[in-house]
Amino acid sequence: MNTETNTRNLSMLMDFYELTMANGYYVKGFKDKWVVFDMFYRSNPDNGGFVISAGLEQLIEYIDNLSFTNEDIEYLRSRNMFDEGFLNYLKDFHFRGTIEAVPEGTIVYPYMPIVTVTAPAIDAQLIETMLLLILNHQSLIATKANRICRQADKSVVMEFGARRAQGADAAILGARACYIGGAGATATTIADQLFGIKAVGTMAHSWIQFFDSEYEAFKAYAEIYPNDCTLLIDTYDIMDSGIVNAVKVAKEILEPAGHRLKGVRIDSGDLAYFSKKLRSYLDANGCPDCSIVVSNSIDEWLIASLNQQGACINSYGVGERMITAKSDPVFGGVYKLAAVCAEDGSYIPRIKISENPEKITNPGKKILWRIYDNDTHHGFCDVLTLDDEVITDGVPFEVKYPTKPWKDITLTNFHAEKLHVTIFEKGKLVYKQPSLNEIRAYVQKQLTETVWIEEQRLQNPHIHYTDLSLKLYQLKEQLLESNHRS
């Protein structure tokens, strides 16, 4: 797929310290020393119940095309900071490591690794910025879009945000993420061309202003697009002009030719009040099948309020507040060293300690499991174990919830699923990527079948527990104690 990430060389889109560290590893003889990094996040945006992981397809494209041009090498040489052997090494660079990740669209929770990279230290370090940039952005937007779509319920949400997005990539890949989260269409044409997300759109206020009258503008549009005629009716006056002229065009132009008025859209005013007035007018004038479309700074909270007011809305055009995740626009995914590989192939755990307890990392090479209740088949917790541990369905398994270590928790009556799949193995892509529609359907399947409805509340959602195996918990405590003594 010819998307934005592989039409340009983005290999130099990285924090400069990644290059200084990679050069340091090379100079100190560690270019073949393997390490383990985990990418995870610490809190759900908007105090929500979960995050929808997104962006894996673009990460794969980036890794698969990662290389350094002669121009890149010459730029680095001009900085007079890098060893010539390192620069020569970069000329033939390709990613050599193994990447494991949750499939795109997986519902994820804080502190659980979305991606684990096991690779030579140089390889693992150089991909940090792009890995975080891609997954942080699309996961944030997909999650925000899903919050909005859940409130809209059966009403269609259309992504209208390109002109307010932070740049071209944010508009294009943001539209992709919105679709994964549940948006049904986009106003961004290139998103249809690249990803097959249906592009929709009718007119702006300038179309109506261009003509001598609102009626003439509606009439011209209906004559050009009789099979898909949605009219913007709030340029002058919604009830005294817009809807009157829209119905007049429906009766005089569309219906005599065997067509129907598809919809009317308003982009201003009291959306609840006017939607109800419009519904009554349309029904009374033989247009019960005409949809009512609204836009104008819409988000999940406004939709929830409109629902409470009994608004009659069939679809929402949602722009800036979705494409920028305006209410909580930063997704705090991080990328932390978890282990260094020993000569015998074992993993030596590493831990980051902080005065802020939430910033203390989980050490070692780990496996991510989701635990499902055998009766409801809902996931009731995620568990991290060390890589030599196995959770067997139905066999009692002891875990610790890190913020409540005094509680002894034994899992029973469950079945377990490993969440990570292998994407790259020793530099080779081994993963068959699902289609965008399959990713979108996977999100909906989880929300319908395995994610508790209580986790999907807009306010004060149920907390999905993220636990550590007893063995991992004890390792973490040992490392904290040994570092404290030293």
TAQUITA-V558707 format. One line per field, one symbol per residue. phi: phi as a letter, one per 30 degrees, with the letter a starting at -180 (. if undefined). psi: psi as a letter, one per 20 degrees, with the letter a starting at -180 (. if undefined). burial: b if it has 9 or more other C-alpha atoms within 8 Angstrom, else e. A space follows every 10 residues. Layout:
# TAQUITA-V558707
phi: ???
psi: ???
burial: ???
This chain:
# TAQUITA-V558707
phi: .dcddccbdc dcdadddddd ddddedddic dcddbbcccb bcbdehhdca bcdajdeddd edddcdabdd dddddddddh bcdddddddd ecdbdcccbc adedjddbbe icddbbccae edddddcedd ededdddddd ddddddeddd ddhdddccdb cedcddjddd ddddddddde dkdcabdced ddddcidedb lbacdddddd ddbddddddd ddddbddbcc cdccdcaddd beddddddde dccdddcicb ddabbbbaid ddeddddddd ddddcibdcd dccbbjhcbd dddddddddi dcbcacccce dcdchedadb cddbbbdcab ddddjdccdb bccbdcedcd dcdjdbbcbc ccdddciddc acbcbddccb cceidebdbb cedbddcdbc dbhbbcbddd bdccbhicdc cddddddddd ddedddddcb cedddcddch dedddbccde dddddddddd dddddd
psi: pmrhijiqoj hjnqqhhhgh gggggghjkj hjpqrpqppr rhqpqkkair qopqihghgg ggghjorprh hgghghhiik ipphhghhhh hkpqpiappq qqqpipprrq ipphppporq ggghhhjggh gggghgghgg hhgghhgghh hhdiqpppok igijqmrghh gghhgghhgg iiqirqiogh hgggikpppq qfrrhhgghh rhqgghgggg ghhgmhimop pojkhfpghi gghghghghg hhgghhjkrq ogrqpqjrao hgghhggggg gggikklijp qppqanlqah ggggghghjk qmphqpopdh ighilhhmjp olqroqphqp prhjirpoqq qpqqhohiip rorrprppqp ppphghjqpi rqpprqijqp oppipppprp ohimiipppp prlrqqpphq qpgpolipoj poprrhhhgg hgghgghhhi pphhijqhql qqppporqqh ggghgggghg ghhgh.
burial: eeeebbeeeb beebeeebbb bbbebbbeeb bebbbbbbbb bbebbeebbb bbbbbbebbb bbbeebbbee ebbeebbeee ebeeebbeeb bebebbbbbb bbbbbbbbbb ebbbbbbbbb bbbbbbbbbb bbebbbbbbb bbbbbbbbbe bbeebbbbbb bbebbeeebb bbbbbbbbbb bbbbbbbbee bbebeebebe eeeeeebbbe beebbbbbbe bbbeebeebb bbbbbebbee bbbbbbbebb bebbbeeebb bbbbbbbeee bbebbbebbe ebbeeebeeb bbbbbbebbb eebbebeeee bbbbbbbbbb bbbbbbeeee bebebebbbb beeeeebbbb bebeeeeebb bebbbebbbb bbbeeebbbb bbbbbbeeee eeeeeeebbb beeeeeeeee bebbbbeebb ebbbbebeee eeeeeeeebb ebbbbbbeeb bbeebbbeee bbebebbbbb bbbebbeebb eeeeee
